[in-house]
Amino acid sequence: MNRISRILFGLICLESGVLLVSLPWTHFWDQNFFLDRYPALIPFLLSPYLRGAVTGLGLLDIAIAASALLRRHDADAAI
């Protein structure tokens, strides 16, 4: 993977990770289209377990972004 694509990949992963970590704990999660349209999903979507799982995916995404952004250029040249 060349340098520009690695940086873009890292930034996209970082942005999506920050979103996944913060969004489940805001009011946007509590008041959205799906809760109004499908009231049967309310217990599932407002569950702290689901929020924790989404936050965990966000943390994993941030770790992937850190790995992509902090990888040394020498490692790419050897491949």
C-alpha distances in whole Angstrom, upper triangle without the diagonal:
4,7,8,7,6,10,11,10,12,15,15,15,18,20,20,21,24,25,25,27,29,30,32,35,36,38,36,36,39,40,38,39,38,41,43,43,43,45,44,41,42,43,39,37,39,39,38,36,34,33,32,30,28,28,26,24,23,23,21,18,19,18,15,14,15,13,10,12,14,11,12,10,12,10,7,10,11,9
4,6,6,6,9,10,11,12,14,16,16,18,20,21,22,24,26,27,28,30,31,34,36,36,39,37,37,41,41,39,40,40,42,45,44,44,47,47,43,44,45,41,39,41,41,40,38,36,35,34,32,30,30,29,26,25,25,23,20,20,20,17,15,16,15,11,12,14,12,12,9,11,11,7,9,12,11
4,6,5,6,9,10,10,12,14,15,16,18,20,21,22,24,26,27,29,30,32,34,35,38,35,36,39,40,38,39,39,42,44,44,44,46,46,43,44,44,41,39,40,40,39,37,35,34,33,31,29,29,28,25,24,23,22,19,19,18,16,14,14,13,10,9,11,10,10,8,11,11,8,10,13,13
4,5,5,6,9,10,11,12,14,15,17,18,20,21,23,24,26,27,28,31,33,33,36,33,34,37,38,36,37,37,40,42,42,42,44,45,41,42,43,40,37,39,39,38,37,35,33,33,31,28,28,27,25,23,23,22,19,18,19,16,14,15,15,11,10,13,13,13,11,15,15,12,14,17,16
4,5,5,6,8,10,10,12,14,15,16,18,20,21,22,24,26,27,29,31,32,34,32,32,35,36,34,34,35,37,39,39,39,42,42,38,39,40,37,35,36,37,36,34,32,31,30,28,26,26,25,22,21,21,20,17,17,17,14,12,14,14,10,10,14,13,14,13,16,15,12,14,17,15
4,6,5,6,9,10,10,12,14,15,16,18,20,21,22,24,25,28,30,30,33,31,31,35,36,34,35,35,37,40,39,39,41,41,38,39,39,36,34,35,35,34,33,30,29,28,26,24,24,23,20,19,19,17,14,14,14,11,9,11,10,6,7,10,9,11,10,13,12,10,13,15,14
4,5,5,6,9,10,10,12,14,15,16,18,20,21,22,24,27,28,29,32,29,30,33,34,33,34,34,36,39,39,39,41,41,38,38,39,36,33,35,35,33,32,30,29,28,27,24,23,23,20,18,18,17,14,13,14,12,9,10,11,7,6,9,10,12,11,15,15,13,16,18,17
4,5,5,6,9,10,11,12,14,15,17,18,20,21,22,25,27,27,30,27,27,31,32,30,31,31,34,36,36,36,38,39,35,36,37,34,31,33,33,32,31,29,27,27,25,23,22,22,19,17,18,17,14,14,15,13,10,12,13,9,9,13,13,15,15,18,18,15,18,21,19
4,6,5,6,9,10,11,12,14,15,16,18,20,21,23,25,26,29,26,26,30,31,29,30,30,32,34,34,34,36,37,33,34,35,31,29,31,31,30,29,26,25,24,23,20,20,19,16,15,16,14,11,11,12,9,7,10,11,7,8,12,12,15,15,18,17,15,18,20,18
4,6,5,6,9,10,10,12,14,15,16,18,20,22,24,25,28,26,25,29,30,29,30,30,32,35,35,35,37,37,33,34,34,31,29,30,30,28,27,25,24,23,21,19,18,18,15,13,13,12,9,9,10,7,4,7,8,5,5,9,10,13,14,17,16,15,18,20,19
4,5,5,6,9,10,11,12,14,15,17,18,21,22,23,25,23,24,27,28,27,28,29,31,33,33,34,35,36,32,32,33,31,28,29,29,28,27,25,23,23,22,19,18,18,16,13,14,14,11,9,12,10,7,9,11,9,8,12,13,16,17,20,19,18,21,23,22
4,5,5,6,8,10,11,12,14,16,16,19,21,21,24,21,21,25,26,24,25,26,28,30,30,31,32,33,29,30,31,28,25,27,27,26,26,23,21,21,20,17,17,17,14,12,14,13,9,10,12,10,8,11,13,11,11,14,16,19,19,23,21,20,23,25,23
4,6,5,6,9,10,10,12,14,15,17,19,20,23,21,21,24,26,24,25,25,27,30,30,30,32,32,28,28,29,26,23,25,25,24,23,20,19,19,17,14,14,14,11,9,10,9,6,6,9,7,5,9,10,9,10,13,14,18,19,22,20,19,23,24,23
4,6,5,6,9,10,10,12,14,16,18,19,22,20,20,24,25,24,26,26,28,30,31,31,32,33,29,29,29,27,24,25,25,23,23,21,19,18,17,15,13,14,12,9,9,10,7,5,8,8,5,8,10,10,9,12,15,18,19,22,21,20,24,26,24
4,5,5,6,9,10,11,12,15,16,17,19,17,18,21,22,21,23,23,25,27,28,29,30,31,27,27,28,25,22,23,24,23,23,20,18,18,18,14,13,15,13,9,11,12,9,8,12,11,9,11,14,13,13,16,18,21,22,26,24,23,27,29,27
4,6,5,6,9,10,10,13,15,15,18,16,16,19,20,19,20,21,22,25,25,26,27,27,24,24,25,22,19,21,21,20,20,17,15,16,15,11,11,12,10,7,10,10,7,8,12,11,10,13,15,14,15,18,19,23,24,27,25,24,28,29,28
4,5,5,6,9,10,12,14,15,18,17,16,19,21,20,22,22,23,26,27,27,28,28,24,24,24,22,19,20,20,18,18,16,14,13,12,10,8,9,7,4,6,7,5,5,9,9,8,11,13,13,14,16,18,22,24,26,25,24,28,29,27
4,6,5,6,8,11,12,13,16,15,15,18,20,19,22,22,23,26,27,27,28,28,25,24,25,22,19,20,20,18,18,17,14,14,14,11,9,11,10,6,8,10,8,7,11,12,11,12,15,16,15,17,20,23,25,28,27,26,30,31,30
4,5,5,6,9,10,11,13,12,12,15,16,16,18,18,20,22,23,23,24,25,22,21,22,20,17,17,18,17,17,15,12,13,13,10,9,12,10,7,10,12,10,10,14,14,13,15,18,18,18,21,23,26,28,31,29,29,32,34,32
4,6,6,7,10,11,14,12,11,15,16,16,18,17,18,21,22,22,23,23,19,19,20,17,14,15,15,14,14,12,9,10,10,6,6,8,7,5,8,10,9,10,13,14,13,16,18,18,19,21,23,27,29,31,29,29,33,34,32
4,6,7,8,10,14,13,12,15,17,17,20,20,20,23,25,24,24,25,21,20,20,18,15,15,15,13,13,12,9,9,10,7,4,7,8,5,7,10,9,9,12,14,14,15,18,19,19,21,23,27,29,32,30,30,33,34,33
4,6,6,7,11,10,10,13,15,15,19,19,19,22,23,23,23,24,21,19,20,18,15,15,15,14,15,13,10,11,12,9,7,11,11,8,10,13,13,12,15,17,16,18,21,21,21,23,26,29,31,34,32,32,36,37,36
4,5,5,8,7,7,10,12,12,15,15,15,18,20,20,20,21,18,16,18,16,13,12,14,13,14,12,9,11,12,9,8,12,12,10,12,15,14,14,18,19,18,20,23,23,23,25,28,31,33,36,34,34,38,39,37
4,6,8,8,5,8,11,11,14,14,14,17,19,18,18,19,15,14,14,13,9,9,10,9,11,9,5,8,10,7,7,11,11,10,13,15,15,16,19,20,20,22,24,25,25,27,30,33,35,38,36,36,40,40,39
4,7,8,7,8,11,13,17,16,15,18,21,20,20,20,17,15,15,15,12,10,11,9,12,11,7,9,12,10,9,13,14,12,14,17,17,17,20,22,22,23,26,27,27,28,31,34,37,40,38,38,41,42,41
4,5,6,7,9,11,15,16,15,17,19,20,19,21,18,16,17,16,13,11,14,13,15,14,11,13,15,13,12,16,17,15,17,20,19,19,22,24,23,25,28,28,28,30,33,36,38,41,39,39,43,44,43
4,5,5,6,9,13,14,12,14,17,18,17,19,17,14,16,16,13,11,14,14,17,15,13,16,18,15,15,19,19,18,20,23,22,22,26,27,26,28,31,31,31,33,36,39,41,44,43,42,46,47,46
4,5,5,6,10,11,11,12,15,16,16,18,15,14,16,16,12,11,15,15,17,15,13,16,17,14,15,18,18,17,19,22,21,21,25,26,25,27,30,30,30,32,35,38,39,43,41,40,44,45,44
4,6,6,10,10,9,12,14,14,14,16,12,11,13,12,8,8,11,12,14,11,9,13,14,11,12,16,16,15,18,20,19,20,23,24,24,26,29,29,29,32,34,38,39,42,40,40,43,44,43
4,6,10,10,8,10,13,13,12,14,12,9,11,12,8,7,10,12,14,13,11,14,16,14,15,19,19,18,21,23,23,24,27,28,28,30,32,33,33,35,38,41,43,46,44,43,47,48,46
4,7,9,7,8,11,12,12,14,12,10,13,14,11,10,14,15,18,16,14,18,19,17,18,22,21,21,23,26,25,26,29,30,29,32,34,34,34,37,39,43,44,47,45,45,48,50,48
4,6,6,7,9,10,11,14,11,10,14,14,10,11,15,16,18,15,14,18,19,16,18,21,20,20,23,25,24,25,28,29,28,31,33,33,33,36,38,42,43,46,44,43,46,48,46
4,6,5,6,8,10,13,11,11,15,15,12,13,17,19,20,17,17,21,21,18,20,23,22,22,25,27,25,27,30,30,30,33,35,34,35,38,40,43,44,47,45,44,47,49,46
4,5,5,6,8,10,8,9,12,11,9,11,14,17,18,15,15,19,19,17,19,22,21,21,25,26,25,27,29,29,30,32,34,34,35,38,39,43,44,47,45,43,47,48,46
4,6,5,5,8,7,6,10,10,8,9,13,15,17,14,15,18,19,17,19,22,22,22,25,27,26,28,31,31,31,34,36,36,37,39,41,45,46,49,47,46,49,50,48
4,6,6,10,9,9,13,14,12,13,16,19,21,18,18,22,22,21,23,26,25,25,29,30,29,31,34,34,34,37,39,39,39,42,44,48,49,52,50,48,52,53,51
4,6,9,9,10,14,14,13,15,18,21,22,19,20,23,23,21,24,27,26,26,29,30,30,32,34,34,34,37,39,39,40,43,44,48,49,52,49,48,52,53,50
4,5,6,8,11,11,11,13,15,19,19,17,18,22,21,20,23,25,24,25,28,29,29,31,34,34,34,37,39,38,40,42,44,47,49,51,49,48,51,52,50
4,5,5,9,10,10,11,14,17,18,16,18,21,21,20,23,25,25,26,29,30,30,32,34,35,35,38,40,40,41,44,45,49,50,53,51,50,53,54,52
4,6,7,8,10,11,13,16,17,15,17,20,20,20,23,25,24,26,29,29,30,32,34,34,35,38,39,40,41,43,45,49,50,53,50,49,53,53,51
4,6,5,6,8,10,14,14,12,14,17,16,16,19,21,21,22,25,26,26,28,30,31,32,34,35,36,37,40,41,45,46,49,46,45,49,50,47
4,5,5,6,8,12,13,11,13,16,16,16,18,21,21,22,24,26,26,28,30,31,32,34,36,36,38,40,41,45,47,50,47,46,50,51,49
4,6,6,6,10,11,10,12,14,15,16,18,20,20,22,24,25,26,28,30,31,32,34,36,37,38,40,41,45,47,49,47,47,50,51,48
4,6,5,9,9,7,10,12,12,13,15,17,17,19,21,22,23,25,27,28,29,31,32,33,35,37,38,42,44,46,44,43,47,47,45
4,6,8,9,7,8,11,11,11,13,15,16,17,19,21,21,23,25,26,27,29,31,31,33,35,36,40,42,44,42,41,45,46,43
4,6,9,7,7,11,12,12,13,16,17,17,20,21,22,23,26,27,28,30,32,32,33,35,37,41,43,46,43,43,47,47,45
4,5,5,7,9,10,11,13,14,16,17,19,20,21,23,25,26,27,29,31,32,33,35,37,40,43,45,42,42,46,46,44
4,5,5,6,9,10,10,12,14,15,16,18,20,21,22,24,25,27,28,30,31,32,34,38,40,43,40,40,44,45,43
4,5,5,6,9,10,10,12,14,15,16,18,20,21,23,24,26,27,29,30,31,33,37,39,41,38,39,42,42,41
4,5,5,6,9,10,11,12,14,15,17,18,20,21,23,24,26,27,29,30,32,35,38,40,37,37,41,41,39
4,5,5,6,9,10,11,12,14,15,17,19,20,21,23,24,26,27,28,30,34,36,39,36,36,40,40,39
4,5,5,6,9,10,10,12,14,15,16,18,20,21,23,24,25,27,28,32,35,37,34,35,38,39,37
4,5,5,6,9,10,11,12,14,15,17,18,20,21,23,24,26,27,31,33,35,32,33,36,36,35
4,5,5,6,9,10,11,12,14,15,17,18,20,21,22,24,26,30,32,34,31,31,35,36,34
4,5,5,6,9,10,11,12,14,15,17,18,20,21,22,24,28,30,33,30,31,34,35,33
4,5,5,6,9,10,11,12,14,15,17,18,20,21,23,26,29,31,28,29,32,33,31
4,5,5,6,9,10,11,12,14,15,16,18,20,21,25,27,29,27,26,30,31,29
4,5,5,6,9,10,10,12,14,15,16,18,20,24,26,28,26,26,30,30,29
4,5,5,6,9,10,10,12,14,15,16,18,22,24,27,24,25,29,29,28
4,5,5,6,9,10,11,12,14,15,16,20,23,25,22,22,26,26,25
4,5,5,6,9,10,11,12,14,15,19,21,24,21,21,25,25,24
4,5,5,6,9,10,10,12,14,18,20,22,21,21,24,25,24
4,5,5,6,9,10,10,12,16,18,20,18,19,23,23,22
4,5,5,6,9,10,11,14,17,19,16,16,20,21,19
4,5,5,6,8,10,13,15,18,16,16,20,21,20
4,5,5,6,8,12,14,17,15,16,19,20,20
4,6,5,6,10,12,14,12,13,16,17,16
4,6,6,9,11,13,11,11,15,16,15
4,6,8,10,13,12,12,15,17,17
4,6,9,12,11,12,15,16,17
4,7,9,7,8,11,13,13
4,5,6,7,9,11,12
4,5,5,7,9,11
4,5,5,6,9
4,6,5,7
4,5,6
4,6
4
